[in-house]
C-alpha cells in the first residue's frame, strides 16, 4: 500500500494543500509546533478514522471553519483508489471511497493499513489496560476486518446493558444483552488468543535481536473467561455475575476487561521493565505486527514514525529504520533534525519536506 498523494482541506493548521510523496521514504522536518504530527495524523485517520492521540472531532477543523477533510490517492498491488474522510462541526464525519460516501467502517478501513510509532507508545507498556486492548483491537481488525463488526456489536450491547444497570432494570430486561455479549465476546476472545499466538512468534524473535542478553519475550491474554469453550458456557458465566452487577449497577466481567500481559521471562514488564526494555518491547510488538500483517495480506503497509528525535536513541532508531528500509514499505518520518537519515546510503528514494507554519514544502 502506498499513499501516493494527500489532499488536505482546513485540517488543523495545515489548511489547503496537496502533497505528492515518495513511495519509499518521506522525511518531514521542522521546528516543534509547526504541524509535523498533524501531517502524520492525517494519514493515520485514513487508516482507522481515529487519531493516534487524544482528539475530538472539532480539533481536526481549522479555527473558525465549519468543516475539514483529508483525502488521499492510495495504490496497492491491484488498484488505485481515492479515499477520504470529512469532519463537520455539527454533522459528525463522513467516509468516502472513490468520492462515493461509504457507510461501512469495515469496508473503509481495509483500504489503508498503517503501523504507527509515537512518543506515547511507552504508555502501552506502563499505562492502563485500555491502551493494550486498543492495540490488539486495531491490528486484529487489520488482520481480519470482520473482527471490527463483532467488536462494534459488543460495544453497543455493553452500552445498552450499562444503561439498564444504572436504571435498576430487572434480570429479564438484561438477559437478552448478555446473549449478544456472549455471542460476540466468544468470537472476540478466540480471535485475540489466535492473534497473540501468531504475534508472539514474530515479536519474540525481534526482541531477541534487539536485546540478545534479556530473557525471552512472552505475550499472555488476561481474560475473565479464557477457559470457556463455547458461547453457551460463556453466557452461563455472564449470567452468574448478573445479581452482583445489578447490585453494583455496573458490568463486572467481560472481554472489555481483557489485558495484554507482556513478560520478560517470568517478570511482568509493566512492573519490572526498564525504560530501555520498554522501548525495545514496543519496537518488537510493532515490528511483529508489521511482519504478521504483511505475511497475511501479501501487501506492504504504510509506516508512520512520529518525532523520531525524542522517541528513540540513535541505535534503536537506526535499527528500526534499517529494518523497515530493507523491505518495501512506504515510510513517513517526522523530526526536528533534517539529518536523522544520513546513515542511509541510498538517498535517491528519499523525499525531504520542510514544514513551517503549516505549509509543507518539498526540498530539492
C-alpha positions in Angstrom: 0.0 0.0 0.0 1.2 3.5 -0.9 -0.1 6.9 -0.1 0.6 8.5 -3.5 -0.9 11.9 -2.9 -2.5 13.6 0.1 -5.2 16.3 -0.2 -5.8 18.5 2.9 -8.6 20.9 3.4 -8.8 23.1 6.5 -7.2 20.3 8.6 -5.8 21.6 11.9 -3.1 24.2 10.9 -2.3 22.5 7.6 -5.1 24.3 5.7 -5.4 23.6 1.9 -2.6 21.8 0.1 -1.8 18.7 -2.0 1.3 16.7 -1.3 3.0 14.1 -3.6 5.0 11.6 -1.6 7.8 9.2 -2.4 6.7 5.5 -2.4 9.6 4.7 -0.1 10.9 7.2 2.5 9.5 10.6 3.4 11.1 12.8 5.9 9.1 15.7 7.3 11.2 18.0 9.4 10.6 21.4 11.1 10.5 23.0 14.5 8.2 21.9 17.2 4.6 23.1 16.9 4.8 23.6 13.1 2.4 20.7 12.3 4.6 17.6 11.6 2.5 15.3 13.9 -0.7 16.8 12.3 0.5 15.6 8.9 1.1 12.0 10.1 -2.1 12.1 12.0 -4.0 13.0 8.8 -2.6 9.8 7.1 -3.4 7.7 10.1 -7.0 9.0 10.2 -7.5 7.5 6.7 -6.4 4.1 8.2 -8.7 3.8 11.2 -10.8 7.1 11.2 -9.5 7.9 14.7 -6.3 9.7 15.8 -3.3 8.1 17.5 -3.6 10.9 20.1 -6.4 12.2 22.2 -8.5 14.3 19.9 -12.1 15.4 19.5 -13.7 15.7 16.0 -13.7 19.5 16.3 -9.9 19.5 16.9 -9.4 18.4 13.3 -11.1 21.5 11.9 -9.2 24.7 11.5 -10.1 27.6 13.8 -13.3 29.4 12.8 -14.0 26.9 10.0 -17.1 24.6 9.8 -15.6 21.6 8.2 -12.3 19.9 7.3 -11.3 16.9 5.1 -8.4 14.6 4.4 -8.3 12.6 1.1 -5.6 10.5 -0.5 -4.8 8.5 -3.6 -3.9 5.0 -2.4 -2.1 2.5 -4.5 -2.0 -1.2 -3.7 -1.0 -4.3 -5.7 -4.0 -4.2 -7.9 -5.6 -0.8 -8.0 -5.6 3.0 -7.4 -8.3 4.3 -5.0 -9.2 7.7 -3.6 -10.3 7.5 0.0 -11.3 10.4 2.3 -12.9 11.5 5.5 -14.7 14.8 6.1 -15.4 16.3 9.5 -18.2 18.7 10.3 -18.8 20.7 13.5 -22.5 19.9 13.5 -22.8 16.7 11.5 -20.1 14.3 12.6 -18.0 12.8 9.9 -18.4 11.1 6.5 -16.3 8.5 4.8 -15.7 8.3 1.1 -14.3 5.7 -1.3 -13.7 6.9 -4.9 -15.7 10.0 -4.0 -18.8 8.0 -3.0 -20.0 8.1 0.5 -19.2 4.8 2.4 -21.4 3.8 5.3 -19.5 0.7 6.3 -16.5 1.3 8.6 -15.1 -2.2 8.0 -15.2 -1.6 4.2 -13.4 1.7 4.6 -10.5 0.8 7.0 -9.2 -2.1 4.8 -8.1 0.3 2.1 -5.1 1.7 4.1 -3.3 -0.1 6.9 -0.7 1.9 8.9 1.7 0.9 11.6 2.4 3.9 13.8 5.2 4.7 16.2 4.8 7.7 18.5 6.4 9.1 21.7 3.3 8.0 23.7 3.8 4.3 22.8 5.7 3.6 26.1 2.3 4.1 27.8 1.2 0.9 26.1 3.6 -1.0 28.4 3.3 1.0 31.6 -0.2 2.5 31.2 -3.8 1.3 31.5 -5.1 -1.9 30.1 -7.3 0.0 27.7 -4.3 1.1 25.7 -3.2 -2.5 25.2 -6.7 -3.6 24.2 -6.8 -0.8 21.6 -3.5 -2.0 20.2 -4.9 -5.5 19.9 -8.3 -4.4 18.5 -6.8 -2.1 15.9 -4.4 -4.7 14.5 -6.8 -7.7 14.7 -9.2 -5.6 12.7 -6.4 -5.0 10.2 -5.7 -8.8 10.1 -9.3 -9.8 9.9 -11.7 -7.0 9.1 -14.9 -8.9 10.2 -13.5 -8.6 13.8 -14.4 -5.0 13.8 -18.1 -5.8 13.2 -18.2 -8.1 16.2 -16.4 -5.5 18.3 -18.8 -2.8 17.4 -21.8 -5.1 18.2 -20.2 -5.9 21.5 -19.7 -2.3 22.4 -23.2 -1.4 21.5 -24.7 -4.2 23.6 -22.4 -3.3 26.5 -23.5 0.3 26.4 -27.2 -0.7 26.4 -26.6 -3.2 29.3 -24.8 -0.5 31.3 -27.7 1.9 30.8 -30.1 -0.7 32.1 -27.9 -1.5 35.1 -27.8 2.2 36.0 -31.6 2.4 35.8 -32.0 -0.6 38.1 -33.5 -2.9 35.4 -34.5 -6.5 36.2 -32.7 -9.6 35.2 -35.2 -10.3 32.5 -34.5 -7.0 30.8 -30.8 -7.5 30.8 -30.6 -11.2 29.8 -31.0 -10.5 26.0 -28.0 -8.2 26.1 -26.0 -10.9 27.9 -26.7 -13.2 25.0 -25.3 -10.7 22.5 -22.3 -10.1 24.7 -21.6 -13.9 24.9 -22.0 -14.4 21.2 -19.8 -11.5 20.2 -17.5 -11.9 23.2 -16.7 -15.5 22.4 -15.6 -14.6 18.8 -13.5 -11.7 20.0 -11.9 -13.8 22.7 -10.9 -16.5 20.3 -9.5 -14.0 17.8 -7.5 -12.3 20.4 -5.9 -15.5 21.6 -5.2 -16.6 18.0 -3.7 -13.3 17.0 -1.4 -13.2 20.1 -0.1 -16.6 19.4 0.9 -15.6 15.9 2.3 -12.2 17.1 4.3 -13.7 19.8 6.4 -15.7 17.3 7.4 -12.6 15.4 7.8 -10.3 18.4 9.9 -12.9 20.4 12.4 -13.2 17.5 12.6 -9.4 17.0 13.2 -8.8 20.7 15.9 -11.4 20.9 17.7 -9.5 18.1 17.3 -6.1 19.8 18.2 -7.3 23.3 20.0 -10.6 23.0 21.0 -10.7 26.7 17.5 -10.3 28.0 15.0 -13.0 28.9 12.6 -14.2 26.3 9.5 -12.1 25.4 6.1 -13.8 26.1 2.6 -12.5 25.5 -0.4 -13.5 27.6 -4.1 -12.5 27.4 -5.6 -12.0 30.8 -9.2 -12.8 30.5 -12.2 -13.4 32.8 -13.4 -16.3 30.6 -10.4 -17.7 28.9 -11.3 -21.3 29.7 -14.8 -21.2 28.3 -15.0 -23.3 25.2 -18.4 -22.3 23.8 -20.9 -19.3 23.5 -23.3 -21.1 25.9 -20.7 -21.7 28.5 -19.7 -18.0 28.2 -23.4 -17.0 28.6 -23.7 -19.0 31.8 -20.6 -17.2 33.2 -22.1 -13.8 32.3 -25.5 -14.7 33.9 -23.8 -16.0 37.1 -22.5 -12.4 37.7 -25.8 -10.7 36.9 -27.0 -10.4 40.5 -23.8 -8.7 41.6 -23.9 -6.4 38.6 -27.5 -5.4 39.4 -26.4 -4.7 43.0 -23.4 -2.6 41.9 -25.1 -1.1 38.9 -22.2 -1.8 36.5 -20.8 -4.6 34.3 -18.2 -6.5 36.3 -17.0 -9.1 33.7 -16.4 -9.4 30.0 -13.9 -9.2 27.2 -13.9 -5.4 27.6 -11.8 -6.0 30.7 -9.1 -8.1 28.9 -5.5 -7.1 29.3 -2.4 -8.0 27.3 0.4 -9.0 29.7 4.0 -8.8 28.3 6.6 -10.9 30.2 10.3 -10.9 30.0 11.0 -14.4 31.4 8.7 -14.7 34.4 8.6 -10.9 35.1 5.7 -8.6 34.1 7.2 -5.8 32.0 4.6 -3.3 33.3 6.2 -3.6 36.8 9.8 -4.6 36.1 10.9 -3.5 32.6 13.5 -0.7 32.5 12.9 2.3 30.2 15.1 0.8 27.6 13.5 -2.6 27.8 10.0 -0.9 27.5 11.1 0.8 24.3 12.5 -2.4 22.9 9.3 -4.3 23.7 7.2 -1.6 21.9 9.5 -1.9 18.9 9.2 -5.7 18.9 5.4 -5.6 19.1 5.0 -3.0 16.3 7.5 -4.6 14.0 6.0 -8.0 14.8 2.6 -6.7 13.8 4.1 -5.3 10.6 5.6 -8.7 9.6 2.5 -10.6 10.7 0.1 -8.4 8.7 2.3 -8.4 5.6 2.6 -12.2 5.6 -1.2 -12.5 5.8 -2.2 -9.7 3.3 0.7 -10.2 0.9 0.8 -6.4 0.8 3.3 -3.8 2.1 2.0 -1.5 4.7 2.5 2.2 5.5 4.7 3.0 8.4 4.5 6.3 10.4 7.3 7.3 12.7 6.4 10.4 14.7 9.0 12.6 16.5 11.9 10.2 16.0 14.4 12.6 17.5 12.9 12.2 21.0 11.3 8.8 20.8 14.4 6.6 20.4 18.1 6.7 21.0 20.4 6.6 17.9 20.9 2.8 17.9 17.3 1.9 18.3 16.2 4.5 15.7 18.7 3.2 13.2 17.8 -0.4 13.9 14.1 0.4 13.4 14.5 2.4 10.2 17.0 0.0 8.7 14.8 -3.0 9.4 11.9 -1.3 7.6 14.1 0.2 4.9 15.3 -3.3 3.9 11.8 -4.2 2.8 9.4 -2.3 0.5 7.2 -0.3 3.0 6.4 3.3 2.4 7.7 5.2 5.5 6.9 8.6 6.9 9.3 10.0 9.5 8.9 13.3 11.4 11.5 15.1 13.4 13.3 18.4 14.0 16.6 17.1 12.7 17.0 17.1 8.9 19.9 14.7 9.1 18.4 11.8 11.0 18.5 9.6 7.8 22.1 10.4 7.0 23.2 6.8 7.9 21.2 5.5 4.9 23.3 5.3 1.8 20.7 5.3 -0.9 19.2 8.7 -0.7 17.6 8.6 -4.2 14.4 7.2 -2.8 14.0 9.7 0.0 11.9 12.8 -0.3 12.5 15.5 2.3 9.8 18.0 3.2 10.1 21.1 5.4 7.1 22.1 7.4 6.8 25.7 8.5 3.7 27.5 9.8 1.5 24.6 8.5 2.9 24.7 4.9 4.6 21.6 3.5 7.4 22.3 1.1 9.4 19.6 -0.8 13.1 20.2 -0.8 15.2 19.6 -4.0 
